[in-house]
Amino acid sequence: MVHTFEVDGKYYLFDVESSALHECDALTAEVIKKMQGQPYFLEGADEEAVREIEADIKELKEKGLLFAKRSDVRPEKSEHLKALCLHICHDCNMRCAYCFASEGTYKGERQMMSFEVAKAAIDFLIKNSGDRKILETDFFGGEPLMNLGVIKKTVAYAREQGKKYGKTFLFTLTTNGVLLNEETAEWLNEEMENVVMSLDGRKEVNDAIRKTVNGKGSFDVIINNFKRFAKIRGNKSYYIRGTFTNKNLDFGEDVKFIADQGFKEISVEPVVLPKGDPLAIPDDALPAIREEYRRLSKEYIKRKKEGRGFNFFHFVIDIEGGPCLSKRVNACGAGNEYLSVTPKGDLYPCHQFSDNPKFYMGNVFEGEINREIRGIFKNSSLFTREKCDACFARYHCSGGCAANNYNFNGDVNKPYEPTCEMMRARLECALHILAETKQ
């Protein structure tokens, strides 16, 4: 399959199987469309020019750079856990309007994970990790920093046990920043492999949605905390993670605003809410979102060339040396190599399934993982998501988020089309950026 597309007046051919990207002219794009049985326009085209293009295409095909053969690679699934997401706190000091976790409670009671549960979770991960040497633990909420004491004890315990069993632990924490004081920032900088900080962008956008418990906007409370942490962090991993809704479809302005605050690692994601919610993104907004990604890509390229660039998560791809194909067809690992743990120690496929009793997979104190539910996720991959077969973005998406697929379509293997549309739009922009900025 060869995908033809245009961004900002530049035409491209993207060979899905080889990941080869070719810049071309409009006529070549139409010839490729014709060769694939797609609607095309060649009326009035110079026949000699068309023959030359067809000869060039034949040469690239012989080199495996266009119309490459379908790969016979298959997923490589492990029986061993590599990561746990610890719901260290089912409570929050903010009241964000779009919160999927019901203000941190996941539709249950407000509670903190005890050290006893966290310790058992670490033991559970080690026991079920097989011969893996690198293990990952995410501290999630609610707001994790409300339970910082247990986090510190858990990190120390995991490091101790890691030495004992020949394992290296990598930790990530997601925070809204309210409690990110200087002392805490210093500790996180030393102990965390990555830190995710939640900010939706411009003050008016952030404060309309992300409010503190007293109903006031959070921007002025958190912005300096985040700036201080980013400065301390230096070249270590972190990113600002925002959410855009139906109320700020010009989210590119929020990305630029965040970059203007000095942050270099940025991710702004579409909100996930039931259809009909005032903040949910309606299907008829997808064309506007596509154009917003394109406007953002133009500014992204401009800043890169001016030496004041930043990284936007969805625009950073590596089509030459990125993750091997077997990994890209696996899907995310949720429910099989990655599980979430509630404050009581209950196991679920990931944090987005944690309020659904249908996906209860056991408890860290019991030591067993529900094999039937695990099988659903272990057997799920790009190749069980039939709708993906004709999509040019399939190897960069792996069939989308299993939780979104289930929540909107009732099946982890049935991709949610609006998310697919956004993924395709982002990938086209990312490929354009790669062509424009690669030296």
Residue, then its C-alpha position, 0 to 999 in steps of 0.5 A: m500500500v502506498h499512501t498519497f497526501e499533501v501538506d502545505g503544498k508538498y506532495y508525498l508518497f508513503d509506502v506503508e510496508s517499507s516506511a519509505l517516504h518520497e516527496c513527489d509532484a501532484l502528477t506522480a500522486e495521481v499516477i499512484k492513485k490510478m495504479q491502486g484503483q483509487p479515484y484519480f485525475l490525469e485529464g490533460a496530463d502529458e503522456e510522456a511525463v506519465r510514462e517517465i513517472e511509471a518507469d520511476i515507480k517501477e524502479l522504486k518498486e524493484k528496490g522495495l521502496l514502493f509497493a513493498k510486499r506485506s510483512d509476515v511479522r507477527p506479534e511477540k507476546s510475553e507471559h511476563l509482566k513488565a509494568l504496573c500502574l499504581h493508583i496510589c491515591h483515589d482522591c484529588n485536590m482538583r475538580c476537572a470537568y472532563c475527569f474520566a476518573s470521577e474526581g479521582t475516585y473511579k466511581g468508588e470511595r475516596q481512599m489512599m493506597s497503603f504501603e502494605v498494598a504498594k509493597a505487595a504490588i512490587d512483590f507481585l510485579i517481581k514475581n511475575s516478571g520472569d527474566r525481565k531485567i527492567l521493570e516499570t512502575d507508574f504512580f497515578g491517581g487522582e493526584p499521587l502527591m497527596n500520598l507522597g509518603v507511601i510513594k517514597k517508601t515504595v520507591a525505596y522498597a522497590r530499589e531494595q528488592g530490585k538489587k536483591y532479584g537483579k531488577t532495575f525499576l523505572f518510575t513515572l509519576t503524573t501530577n496536577g502540580v498543586l503540591l509540587n513544591e521545591e522539596t518534592a520537585e528535587w526528590l522527583n527529579e532524583e527518583m523518577e524516570n519521567v514526570v508528566m505534568s497536567l496543564d491544558g494551555r492558555k490560562e483561560v482554557n486551563d481555568a475553564i476546565r481544570k479547577t481546584v476544589n474551591g472552584k477556582g482556576s488552577f493555572d496561577v497555582i501550578i504554572n510556576n511549580f511546573k516551570r521550576f521543575a522543568k528547569i531542575r529537570g534539565n535534559k531528563s524526561y518530562y512532558i506537559r500533558g494537556t487535553f483539548t475539548n470541544k471548547n478549544l478546537d484551536f488547541g494549536e494555540d495552547v501548544k504554542f503557549i505551552a512552548d512559549q512558557g519554556f517547556k520543550e516536551i509537550s503532549v495535548e490529547p483529545v478529550v475522551l467523553p461520552k457522546g453528547d457531553p458538552l465537552a466531548i468532541p463531535d464528529d463534525a469537528l474532525p475536519a477542523i481538528r485536521e486543519e488545526y494539526r496542519r496549522l500547528s505543523k507549519e509553526y512547528i517547522k518554523r520554530k525548528k528552523e529558527g532554533r527555538g523548537f520543541n517536541f510535540f508528542h504526536f509529531v515525533i516519529d522515527i521511520e528508520g530506526g524506531p521500534c521494530l515492527s513486531k513491537r508496533v503490531n503488539a498494541c500497548g500491552a495493557g491487560n497482559e504485560y501491563l496492569s493497573v492496581t487499585p488502592k485495595g490491590d485489585l488488578y485491572p487491564c489499565h487505569q481506564f478499565s478500573d471502574n468496570p467490574k467486568f475486567y477485574m483480574g485478581n488482587v496482588f495479595e492473591g498472586e493470580i491473574n485472571r487468565e480469561i481476561r488476560g487472554i482477551f488482551k494477549n490475543s489482541s493485536l493489530f492483526t485482530r483489528e480487521k478495520c486497520d488492514a486498509c489503514f496507512a497509519r496501522y504500524h504507527c497506531s497498533g489499532g488504537c486504545a483498547a479502552n477507547n475501543y471498548n468504551f465506544n464500540g464494546d470491543v477492544n478490537k474495534p477501533y473508534e473511528p474519530t480517534c483513527e481520523m485524528m491519528r491519520a491527520r497527525l501522522e501525515c503532519a509528522l511525515h511532512i515535518l520529517a521531510e522538511t526538517k531532516q538534514 
